[in-house]
Amino acid sequence: MEMQKMTSKQEFRPVNQDDRDDTHGDSTRLTGERESSIGVCGHILVAVSWIVFVLTLPISVWFCIKVVQEYERAVIFRLGCLLHGGAKGPGIFFILPCIDAYQKVDLRTVTFDVPPQEILSRDSVTVAVDAVVYYRITNPTISITNVEDAQRSTRLLAQTTLRNVLGTKTLQELLADRESVSFQMQSALDEATDLWGIKVERVEMKDVRLPVQLQRAMAAEAEASREAKAKVIAAEGERNASRALKEAADVLSQAPSALQLRYLQTLNMISAEKNSTIVFPLPIDLLNGFIQRDGTKL
């Protein structure tokens, strides 16, 4: 069991540029050994193929000369073994009839949508998440020899990685911290696909869909929070207004003539809004005189 754990850790460790160069050099040496180990029958078949090529000139040229585009590379197999020199291209390359077979590999960045995945977050909330993955092939030889279908394997691994990574996050982290979650997914995918000659350039989460009941609950919570804040703001406004009115009453009590000016200001405001209404302010001092006379009569 300990040996299996150690080997699994070694398989998924990060690979730097020096390790990649060593891997490329080892694969080149391995192809050279395979080409030299085709045996006597293999060399005889190669000689026969050259003879057929020379005898059928110039017709054989059209079948033996191939062209790959700038963004493509050709991985050539001779009698089932990798041809020495690695992938060919871009431009023109030569193959022998009947014994050589080749596969074209596209080096351009490929984009694919990860199907929506039902994920149970760490706080037990079921959400549906879909993402976009950008990747490209950096080593055509490894992408052909180390995995049967590099693109399909990368897509299946992206789905699994999406579920594994997002399963360790809470709903709040998924909604508020998408950049760090996407970077974590990109690092995990890039580390796993490095042995396949694939570089994962970017991973982006497109949408996080919540259940309808959870959306309603979150909307009700947000509405209640806004109403509570509105009530607090209104209460603070009433408190500030009462303090201002108290201070204004203290000022008016100290200067009786200020009350008359306030009467005139109110009359000006009313006359500007409703011209048909006429208000005559009556000083309170005059009323005090009448009140005192009525009191003496009584």
N, C-alpha and C positions, 0 to 999 in steps of 0.2 A: 504493500500500500504506500509506503514512504517513497519507494522508487517511482511509482506512478505519479504521485503528487509532484515530485521533483521534475519529472519529464514534462508534465502539463504546464508547470510554471515556466520552464525553459522554452516551450513552444510559443507562449504568448507574451514573452518579454519584449520591450521596445527594441527596435532595430535601428541603429544609427547608420550614417552614410558609409563608415568604414566597414561595418558588417555587410552592407549591401554590396560594396565592391568585392569583398571576399566571397560572398555568395555568387556573384556574377563570375568571378574568376574560377571558383570551383565548378560552376555549371559549364564554363567553357572547357575546362580540363576534362570534365566528365564526357562532354560531347566528343572531344578529341579521342578519348579512350574508346568510346563506343564506336566511333567511325573506324578506328584501327582494329577493333575486335569483331568486324563483320565476317572475318574468316576468309578462307580461300574461295569459297563459292561466291561470297559477296564481291570480291575483287574480280572474279570472272564475269559476274553479271554487270559490273561497272564497265569492264572492257567491252563486253558485247553491246552495251548501251551506247558507248562512244562509237563503235563501228556502225551501228544502225543510224546514228546521228549523221556520221560522215557520208554514208551511202545514200541517204535520203535528202541530202542538201539539194537545193535550198528550201525544200518544203518543210523540213524538220525545224528550221529556224523559227517559223511562225508558231510552233508548238512548244519550243523550248525556251524562248525568251519571253519573260513576263515583266509587267510594269506594276509598281505600287505607287500610290499617291504620297504626297508630302506628309500627310497625317496617318499613314499606314506603315506597317512593317510585316514582313513575310517570314514565318518560321518554317524552315525546310526540313523534311525528314527523308533520309536516304536509307532504304531498306529497313524502315521502322526506327532508325536512330537519328538523333538530332545531328544536323550538319554542322561541321566545325565553323566557328566564327559567329555564332549567334544569329539573331534576326537580321534579315536583309532589307535594305531600303533606306531612304526612298529612291525611286528611279528604276533602272532596269536590272534584272538579275536573271541568272541562267539555271535551268533545271535539266536533268537528264531524263529522257523518255522512259516510261515504264517502271523506273526504280525510285524516282523522286516524287514526293507529295509535299504540298505546302498549304499553310493556312494563313490567311490575312488577319491582322489584328489592328483594330482602330484605336489610335492613341488620343482621340479627342475626348473632351469631358462629356460624360453621359449623365443625364438627369432623369430621375424616375420618382414617381410618387409612391410613398409607402401607403398601402391601404389602411383605412381607419381601423385602429386597434382598440378593443374594449379593455381598459386598464383599471385595476383596482389600486388606488393610491394608498399611501401609508396611513392616512387617516380614514380609510375605509369608505372612500367615495368613488363610485364608478363613473369614469369619463371615457369619451371616445376621442382619440388623438390621431391625427394624420400628419405626415411630415414629408419633406423633400430632401433627397440625398444627391449630392454632386460628387462624382468620382471619375477617375481616369486610370488607364493602364500605364504603368511606368516601366514594367519589364515584360515584354511580349513572350519571351521564352518561358518564364516561370508561370505566366497566366495560362499557358497551354499545357505545360507538363505537370504542374502541381495540382491542378483542379480540373474537373471535367468541364464545367461551364462556369466561368468566373463571374459573368454578369448575373446569372441566376442565383449563384451562391451568395453573391454580395447582397442581392435584394432580399433573400430569405434571412440572411444574417442581420440586415437592417431592421426587419420586422421584430426579430427576437431581441435585438439590442434595445429597440424602442420600448418594448414591454418591460425588460429587465431594469432599465435605467429609470423610467418613469414610475415603476412600482416602488421605488425607494424615496419618492418625493411626495410631499403633501400637496393638497389642492392649491393652497396659497403660494407655494413655491412654483407650481406649474404655471400659474397665472401671472405672477409678478416677476419671476426670475427666469425668463425663457432663454436668455442668452447663455447663462451658465449651464443650463440643462442641455442646450444644443451643443455647446462645446464639449461637455462630458460625453455625449453620444458620439460626436465626431472623433474624439480621442479613442474611445473603445472600438469603434469600427475600423479606424485606421490601423490600430495595433493588431487587430485580428486578421485583416486582409493584407497585411504587409507580406506575409508568406505566399500570397497569391499574386504578387506583383501589381497590386492595386493601391492607389493613393486616394483616400477619401478626403476631398477638399473642404466640403462644407455640409452641414446638416441643419435644416431649418424646420421648426414646427409650424405647420400652416394654420391649424385650427384646433381648439380644445372645446368640444361640445359637451355640455352638462345636461343631466336629466331635466325634464320639464319641471318636476316637483322641486328640485333643488334650485332651479332658476327662479321659481315663484318665491321660495323661502328667502333667497338672497335678495330679491327685489323688495319683499316685505320688510326685511331687516334694514335695508338701505333707506326705505321710506320712513320707517320708524326713527331711524337715526337722524334723518333730515328734520322730521317734525320736532324731535327733542331739541335739536340745535336751534330751530326757529323759536321754540318757546323760551329757551334760555336767552336768546338775543332780545326777544320782546320784553322779558322780565327786566333785563339789564337796561333797556331803553326806558321803561316805566320808572325804574329807580333813579336813573339819571334825570328824567324829566321832573320827578317830584323834588329832587334836590335843587334843580334850577328854579322851580316855582317857589320853593321856600326862600331861596336867596333873593328872588325878585320881590316877594312879599316883604322881606326885611328891608329892602331898599326903599320900597314905596311907603312903608310905615315911618321911615325916617324923614321923608320929604313929602308932605301932603300935596304940594303942587304937582308932583309927578303923576299923581292919580288923575288930575285933570288933563294932563298931556296924554295919558293913556286913553282917556275918554275920546279925545280928539282924534287920536290915531285909529281907534276902533271905528269912529264915525267915518273917517276917510276910507277905510277898507270896505265898510258896508256900502257906502255910496258908490264905490267903484264897481262892485259886483252886482248890486241890485239898485238901479237908479230910481225905480218907482217907490222904494221904501225910504221914508224920511224918519230919522231918529233924532230926538232932541235930548241930549243928556241933561239931567237935573242934578246939580251939585248936592251932595249929601249934607253939607253944612246947613243949607236952607231947610232941609227936612228935620234936622236936629232942633231948629228953633220952633217949628210947629209941634214937634213931639213934646218939648218942654212945656209949651203953653197948654197943651191938652192935659198934661200931667198936673199942672197947678189948678186947672179947673176941676179935675177930678178930686 
